[in-house]
């Protein structure tokens, strides 16, 4: 019955490995990018505070 539902939805699965590949792609999409501009500004602010005379 599961095969019929997936055929109706237009999704074809070719084995157990397809689900793992989909999960891996979804996990890679969930990884957030590093906000480099904010990191650089933060480091500069810390350096200015440490070296303030």
MDTraj code that builds the backbone (N, CA, C; nanometers):
import mdtraj as md
import numpy as np

residues = "UNK UNK UNK UNK UNK UNK UNK UNK UNK UNK UNK UNK UNK UNK UNK UNK UNK UNK UNK UNK UNK UNK UNK UNK UNK UNK UNK UNK UNK UNK UNK UNK UNK UNK UNK UNK UNK UNK UNK UNK UNK UNK UNK UNK UNK UNK UNK UNK UNK UNK UNK UNK UNK".split()
xyz = np.array([
    [0.0826, -0.1188, 0.0000],
    [0.0000, 0.0000, 0.0000],
    [0.0877, 0.1261, 0.0000],
    [0.2022, 0.1212, 0.0625],
    [0.2914, 0.2366, 0.0632],
    [0.3398, 0.2681, -0.0772],
    [0.3681, 0.1657, -0.1558],
    [0.4133, 0.1879, -0.2923],
    [0.3060, 0.2577, -0.3739],
    [0.1798, 0.2230, -0.3510],
    [0.0714, 0.2877, -0.4231],
    [0.0604, 0.4351, -0.3864],
    [0.0783, 0.4670, -0.2610],
    [0.0695, 0.6060, -0.2177],
    [0.1823, 0.6869, -0.2786],
    [0.3044, 0.6321, -0.2798],
    [0.4162, 0.7054, -0.3374],
    [0.3999, 0.7187, -0.4883],
    [0.3380, 0.6193, -0.5523],
    [0.3148, 0.6287, -0.6959],
    [0.2102, 0.7359, -0.7257],
    [0.1129, 0.7494, -0.6392],
    [0.0100, 0.8513, -0.6584],
    [0.0701, 0.9901, -0.6393],
    [0.1599, 1.0049, -0.5422],
    [0.2222, 1.1337, -0.5145],
    [0.3277, 1.1691, -0.6176],
    [0.3686, 1.0747, -0.7018],
    [0.4707, 1.1021, -0.8013],
    [0.6117, 1.0891, -0.7480],
    [0.6265, 1.0297, -0.6315],
    [0.7585, 1.0104, -0.5716],
    [0.7982, 0.8663, -0.5918],
    [0.9120, 0.8451, -0.6517],
    [0.9586, 0.7085, -0.6712],
    [1.0828, 0.6864, -0.5863],
    [1.0821, 0.5801, -0.5089],
    [1.1951, 0.5462, -0.4250],
    [1.2590, 0.4198, -0.4805],
    [1.3915, 0.4210, -0.4884],
    [1.4601, 0.3088, -0.5501],
    [1.5349, 0.2230, -0.4493],
    [1.5118, 0.2419, -0.3226],
    [1.5778, 0.1569, -0.2246],
    [1.5969, 0.2287, -0.0933],
    [1.6657, 0.1604, -0.0031],
    [1.6832, 0.2150, 0.1307],
    [1.7829, 0.3302, 0.1329],
    [1.8724, 0.3368, 0.0378],
    [1.9773, 0.4381, 0.0399],
    [1.9250, 0.5759, -0.0011],
    [1.8149, 0.5821, -0.0729],
    [1.7612, 0.7103, -0.1171],
    [1.7187, 0.7963, 0.0015],
    [1.6604, 0.7344, 0.1029],
    [1.6168, 0.8111, 0.2201],
    [1.7366, 0.8695, 0.2930],
    [1.8466, 0.7954, 0.3014],
    [1.9657, 0.8452, 0.3690],
    [2.0246, 0.9623, 0.2919],
    [2.0245, 0.9548, 0.1592],
    [2.0775, 1.0648, 0.0785],
    [1.9913, 1.1896, 0.0958],
    [1.8610, 1.1732, 0.1025],
    [1.7714, 1.2875, 0.1224],
    [1.7950, 1.3499, 0.2590],
    [1.8122, 1.2660, 0.3625],
    [1.8372, 1.3183, 0.4967],
    [1.9685, 1.3942, 0.5014],
    [2.0703, 1.3440, 0.4325],
    [2.2000, 1.4112, 0.4320],
    [2.1883, 1.5484, 0.3659],
    [2.1158, 1.5563, 0.2556],
    [2.0975, 1.6847, 0.1878],
    [2.0195, 1.7823, 0.2754],
    [1.9200, 1.7329, 0.3471],
    [1.8419, 1.8199, 0.4345],
    [1.9275, 1.8695, 0.5503],
    [2.0147, 1.7825, 0.6046],
    [2.1014, 1.8246, 0.7145],
    [2.2007, 1.9288, 0.6669],
    [2.2519, 1.9173, 0.5454],
    [2.3465, 2.0152, 0.4943],
    [2.2778, 2.1495, 0.4729],
    [2.1496, 2.1478, 0.4374],
    [2.0756, 2.2722, 0.4195],
    [2.0478, 2.3394, 0.5540],
    [2.0424, 2.2618, 0.6618],
    [2.0137, 2.3173, 0.7931],
    [2.1351, 2.3867, 0.8534],
    [2.2548, 2.3548, 0.8059],
    [2.3757, 2.4162, 0.8600],
    [2.3752, 2.5640, 0.8243],
    [2.3947, 2.6481, 0.9270],
    [2.3906, 2.7918, 0.9042],
    [2.5263, 2.8404, 0.8570],
    [2.5239, 2.9399, 0.7728],
    [2.6473, 3.0005, 0.7259],
    [2.7024, 3.0930, 0.8335],
    [2.8338, 3.1050, 0.8391],
    [2.8988, 3.1902, 0.9380],
    [2.8840, 3.3356, 0.8930],
    [2.8345, 3.4227, 0.9804],
    [2.8226, 3.5643, 0.9446],
    [2.9588, 3.6336, 0.9561],
    [3.0374, 3.6224, 0.8491],
    [3.1762, 3.6692, 0.8533],
    [3.1867, 3.8185, 0.8816],
    [3.0954, 3.8972, 0.8299],
    [3.0995, 4.0414, 0.8544],
    [3.0861, 4.0711, 1.0033],
    [2.9944, 4.0036, 1.0693],
    [2.9760, 4.0223, 1.2129],
    [3.0951, 3.9731, 1.2929],
    [3.1556, 3.8628, 1.2509],
    [3.2732, 3.8096, 1.3201],
    [3.3883, 3.9083, 1.3107],
    [3.4110, 3.9630, 1.1912],
    [3.5194, 4.0593, 1.1717],
    [3.4956, 4.1844, 1.2554],
    [3.3733, 4.2351, 1.2556],
    [3.3428, 4.3531, 1.3376],
    [3.3621, 4.3245, 1.4866],
    [3.3225, 4.2078, 1.5304],
    [3.3396, 4.1708, 1.6704],
    [3.4863, 4.1624, 1.7099],
    [3.5683, 4.1008, 1.6242],
    [3.7119, 4.0904, 1.6521],
    [3.7750, 4.2293, 1.6548],
    [3.7380, 4.3142, 1.5597],
    [3.7915, 4.4506, 1.5598],
    [3.7512, 4.5269, 1.6853],
    [3.6284, 4.5107, 1.7304],
    [3.5829, 4.5789, 1.8520],
    [3.6617, 4.5309, 1.9732],
    [3.6869, 4.4009, 1.9813],
    [3.7651, 4.3470, 2.0929],
    [3.9077, 4.4002, 2.0888],
    [3.9677, 4.4043, 1.9704],
    [4.1039, 4.4565, 1.9589],
    [4.1105, 4.6039, 1.9971],
    [4.0104, 4.6816, 1.9590],
    [4.0082, 4.8233, 1.9946],
    [3.9968, 4.8389, 2.1460],
    [3.9115, 4.7593, 2.2099],
    [3.8961, 4.7694, 2.3557],
    [4.0242, 4.7296, 2.4280],
    [4.0943, 4.6284, 2.3792],
    [4.2169, 4.5831, 2.4446],
    [4.3306, 4.6829, 2.4277],
    [4.3349, 4.7519, 2.3145],
    [4.4463, 4.8411, 2.2859],
    [4.4135, 4.9874, 2.3090],
    [4.3005, 5.0183, 2.3723],
    [4.2609, 5.1568, 2.3953],
    [4.3536, 5.2220, 2.4977],
    [4.4025, 5.3407, 2.4640],
    [4.4956, 5.4091, 2.5551],
    [4.4445, 5.5472, 2.5895],
])
top = md.Topology()
chain = top.add_chain()
for i, resn in enumerate(residues, 1):
    res = top.add_residue(resn, chain, resSeq=i)
    for name in ("N", "CA", "C"):
        top.add_atom(name, md.element.get_by_symbol(name[0]), res)
traj = md.Trajectory(xyz[None], top)
